[in-house]
Amino acid sequence: MIRDDATSHGPSVTNTARVTWTSLPGTHSSSLSPYTPLGVERTGSTSDAGGSANTYNTSGSATVAVNTSAVTKSLTGTSATHTAGSQVTIGETTDFTLAVTVPDGDLGTVTVTDVLPGWPCLRTGIGHAGSGSFAGTWTGSPALFAAQMSGNNVNFVFEDMSVSSGPGTSDNTFGVTITARVADVPGNQAGTTLSNIGRVTVAGTQFNSPPVDLTVVVPALSVTKSFTPMRPPQTTLSPSGSPSPTRAPRPPTTPWSPTWSTVRCSGMSPRIRWPDGPPQRSPRGTTCS
């Protein structure tokens, strides 16, 4: 029978059985032969008469897995659109899910650790994972200290966890989600591999997930430039071709498109028309067509 606190013995319990027998019925401590002092009963103990010849014993053992805890870690999403797969860049946020499986019983303190070297954690959440609901309880809310928010490992501490589930492990599993940002630190150069794992500690025994490896890439830079030209001031030309001093320039009201057409030429002073203004004398050097 496995007690509820069997996990205190480690991840497994080994049971060993040993059997001994004798070569003769009853007890015979003296030699039965007048020719040799070794004519004694054979037993399974070398401390009996016969010494090393007493090999009538054997043993067998069986191991029962008690603390069958496990954790898997997966990358479930990233924030940047220009990175693909397991590529990340400085300032990008990443979402991880830790699926934690624990055995039945009174487990005491269970600690789930997200090992994030150089990854300041931004926000965290706790949910359920697996095909069914988690058949376990704990006291209070998992402790998450502010000191863990600056690139250290993130530890969730579940006090007084107790699990009483049905057959299988579908209701022995719960999930922890982590959102972290790639830190702007000298070690996170392009091409650097960020290897991180999930860990669960039950009854003093640690269980680690396979690593999740991410590769740092160069951030994608984009520049957007816009240009809204304004049309030139509109003036009234006098018969001599000079601007009239009696009319101030009209402020533009709509964007101006820099296209024009030649409307007529008069001697060496061609005149052009802007798209929505009156004819004007062209700048010096303008040709007619």
C-alpha positions as a printed Julia matrix, in Angstrom:
289×3 Matrix{Float64}:
  0.0     0.0     0.0
  1.37    3.43   -1.0
  0.63    6.14    1.54
 -0.38    9.66    0.5
  2.99   11.03    1.56
  4.96    8.42   -0.38
  6.43   11.16   -2.58
  8.59   12.13    0.38
 10.64    9.02   -0.42
 11.61   10.39   -3.84
 10.37    9.7    -7.36
 10.03    5.94   -6.78
  9.81    3.28   -4.1
 11.83    0.04   -4.42
 10.58   -3.07   -2.63
 13.04   -5.92   -2.14
 12.18   -9.49   -1.09
 14.81  -11.99    0.16
 14.48  -15.74    0.74
 16.82  -18.26    2.45
 16.58  -22.04    2.89
 18.56  -24.95    4.37
 19.78  -28.27    3.03
 18.47  -30.36    5.92
 15.43  -30.31    8.12
 15.96  -29.07   11.62
 19.14  -27.5    13.0
 22.51  -29.2    12.68
 25.39  -27.12   13.97
 27.99  -29.91   14.04
 29.43  -32.03   11.25
 27.49  -35.15   10.37
 30.59  -36.75    8.85
 33.53  -38.18   10.81
 35.8   -37.34    7.88
 35.34  -33.59    7.46
 34.26  -30.71    9.63
 32.23  -29.31    6.73
 29.62  -32.05    6.86
 27.12  -29.56    8.23
 23.79  -28.23    7.14
 23.95  -25.64    4.42
 22.08  -22.4     5.06
 21.79  -18.99    3.52
 24.04  -17.24    6.02
 27.82  -17.26    5.88
 27.94  -16.72    9.65
 26.6   -20.26   10.23
 28.75  -23.37   10.3
 29.93  -23.95    6.76
 30.9   -20.33    6.21
 31.18  -19.27    2.57
 29.55  -22.5     1.42
 26.22  -21.28    2.81
 24.85  -19.81   -0.42
 21.25  -20.9    -0.05
 19.69  -17.48   -0.52
 18.4   -15.19   -3.24
 16.56  -11.87   -3.57
 14.45   -9.91   -5.98
 13.16   -6.33   -6.17
 10.51   -4.28   -7.88
 10.32   -0.51   -8.27
  7.08    1.42   -8.12
  7.06    4.89   -9.64
  5.48    7.21   -7.09
  6.54   10.71   -8.03
  5.76   10.62  -11.74
  5.95   14.38  -12.15
  6.78   15.9   -15.52
  6.76   19.25  -17.28
  6.76   20.26  -20.93
  7.4    23.76  -22.23
  6.33   25.19  -25.57
  6.49   28.5   -27.39
  2.92   29.52  -28.21
  3.33   32.96  -29.76
  5.49   36.03  -30.41
  4.66   39.69  -30.96
  6.82   40.69  -33.95
  5.5    40.06  -37.44
  8.88   39.99  -39.18
 10.28   37.1   -37.1
  9.39   33.53  -37.94
  9.25   30.31  -35.95
 11.71   30.34  -33.07
 13.37   33.61  -34.14
 13.07   36.56  -31.77
 14.48   40.05  -31.64
 15.25   42.66  -29.0
 12.08   43.99  -27.39
  9.86   41.21  -28.75
  7.44   39.54  -26.35
  7.08   35.76  -26.32
  4.37   33.54  -24.86
  5.28   30.21  -23.23
  3.07   27.48  -21.8
  4.24   25.03  -19.14
  2.13   21.87  -18.88
  2.81   20.39  -15.44
  1.85   16.81  -14.49
  1.96   15.74  -10.83
  1.03   12.47   -9.09
 -1.87   11.82   -6.77
 -1.47   12.38   -3.06
 -0.65   15.08   -0.54
  2.31   16.68   -2.28
  3.06   19.54    0.09
  4.83   22.47   -1.6
  5.07   22.24   -5.38
  7.24   24.79   -7.19
  6.97   25.48  -10.91
  9.98   27.34  -12.32
 10.34   29.02  -15.67
 14.06   29.34  -16.34
 14.43   32.53  -18.4
 18.04   33.75  -18.45
 18.08   37.37  -19.59
 14.29   37.52  -20.05
 12.52   40.05  -17.82
  9.04   38.69  -17.24
  6.22   41.06  -18.11
  3.06   39.3   -17.02
  1.99   35.83  -15.94
 -1.15   33.75  -15.69
 -2.29   30.36  -14.47
 -4.76   28.12  -16.24
 -5.6    24.47  -16.82
 -4.09   22.24  -19.46
 -4.76   18.67  -20.57
 -7.95   16.98  -21.7
 -9.77   17.42  -18.41
 -9.89   19.69  -15.4
 -7.12   19.51  -12.85
 -8.15   17.31   -9.89
 -5.93   19.11   -7.42
 -6.1    21.93   -4.91
 -3.62   24.18   -3.15
 -3.68   26.86   -0.49
 -3.9    30.51   -1.53
 -2.5    31.92   -4.75
  0.9    30.9    -6.11
  3.47   33.36   -4.81
  5.29   35.41   -7.46
  7.69   37.96   -6.02
  8.51   41.28   -7.66
 12.23   40.44   -7.55
 11.54   37.77  -10.15
 10.47   40.34  -12.72
 13.97   41.48  -13.71
 15.52   38.58  -15.62
 15.72   36.02  -12.82
 14.03   32.64  -12.9
 10.29   32.89  -12.36
  9.01   30.63   -9.55
  5.38   29.81   -8.83
  5.0    28.3    -5.36
  1.9    26.14   -4.75
  1.46   25.48   -1.04
 -0.21   22.33    0.35
 -1.04   20.81   -3.02
 -3.26   17.76   -2.89
 -4.34   15.71   -5.91
 -7.03   13.05   -6.05
 -7.66   12.07   -9.64
 -9.21    9.26  -11.61
 -7.51    6.78  -13.95
 -4.9     8.17  -16.29
 -3.13   11.51  -16.08
 -5.51   13.84  -17.93
 -6.72   15.38  -14.67
 -3.25   15.39  -13.09
 -2.09   18.22  -15.36
 -2.34   21.97  -14.97
 -0.79   24.8   -16.96
  1.19   27.95  -16.31
  1.54   30.66  -18.95
  4.4    33.14  -19.14
  4.8    36.24  -21.3
  8.36   37.58  -21.43
 10.27   40.22  -23.36
 13.69   39.69  -24.94
 15.99   41.97  -22.95
 18.18   44.64  -24.54
 21.42   43.37  -23.0
 24.92   42.94  -24.5
 24.6    39.16  -24.49
 21.59   39.12  -26.8
 23.52   39.64  -30.03
 22.23   38.49  -33.42
 22.79   34.76  -33.75
 22.69   34.14  -29.99
 20.73   31.06  -28.92
 18.47   31.56  -25.91
 17.9    28.14  -24.35
 15.28   27.99  -21.61
 13.45   25.23  -19.8
 10.53   24.6   -17.49
 10.95   22.88  -14.14
  8.69   21.41  -11.47
  9.92   20.48   -8.0
  7.82   17.95   -6.07
  8.91   16.58   -2.69
 12.41   17.91   -3.25
 12.89   16.2    -6.62
 13.33   18.32   -9.74
 11.92   17.44  -13.14
 13.05   19.48  -16.16
 11.44   19.89  -19.56
 13.38   19.58  -22.81
 14.86   22.99  -23.7
 13.09   25.49  -25.92
 15.77   27.17  -28.07
 15.17   30.59  -29.61
 17.54   32.48  -31.91
 18.11   36.24  -31.67
 17.91   38.03  -35.03
 18.49   41.61  -36.14
 15.44   43.84  -35.7
 13.69   44.84  -38.92
 13.88   48.59  -39.5
 11.25   50.4   -41.54
 11.04   54.07  -42.52
  7.82   55.72  -43.67
  7.98   59.14  -45.31
  5.08   61.22  -46.54
  5.08   64.41  -48.6
  2.19   66.82  -48.98
  3.26   69.7   -51.27
  1.51   73.08  -51.09
  0.67   75.04  -54.25
  2.48   78.38  -54.8
  0.8    81.62  -53.77
 -1.65   82.96  -56.35
 -1.26   86.57  -57.53
 -2.88   88.78  -60.16
 -0.58   89.92  -62.93
 -0.78   93.49  -64.21
 -0.62   94.22  -67.94
  3.11   94.84  -67.58
  3.61   91.39  -66.16
  4.36   92.52  -62.59
  2.35   91.33  -59.58
 -0.41   93.66  -58.59
  0.34   95.34  -55.22
 -3.38   95.65  -54.51
 -4.01   91.91  -54.0
 -2.3    89.78  -51.39
 -1.38   86.16  -52.18
 -4.25   83.73  -51.61
 -3.43   81.05  -49.03
 -3.61   77.52  -50.39
 -6.66   75.48  -49.5
 -5.89   72.15  -51.15
 -2.73   70.08  -51.73
 -0.95   70.99  -54.89
  0.2    68.54  -57.51
  3.4    69.64  -59.29
  2.11   69.3   -62.86
  1.51   72.09  -65.37
  0.92   72.78  -69.01
  2.08   75.55  -71.32
 -0.89   77.55  -72.55
  0.67   80.25  -74.75
  3.87   82.1   -75.5
  4.35   85.79  -76.11
  7.76   86.73  -77.4
 10.41   85.75  -74.86
  8.02   85.71  -71.95
  6.05   82.45  -71.99
  3.14   82.24  -69.61
  2.04   79.07  -67.83
 -1.08   78.08  -65.94
 -1.0    76.2   -62.63
 -3.68   73.55  -62.24
 -6.18   75.75  -60.36
 -4.83   79.3   -60.75
 -4.65   82.08  -63.32
 -1.92   82.34  -65.96
  1.46   83.47  -64.66
  4.76   84.51  -66.19
  7.12   81.55  -66.23
 10.53   81.61  -64.56
 13.48   82.79  -66.62
 14.74   80.06  -68.92
 11.35   78.4   -69.52
 10.76   77.25  -73.1
  7.51   76.99  -74.97
  6.14   73.97  -76.76
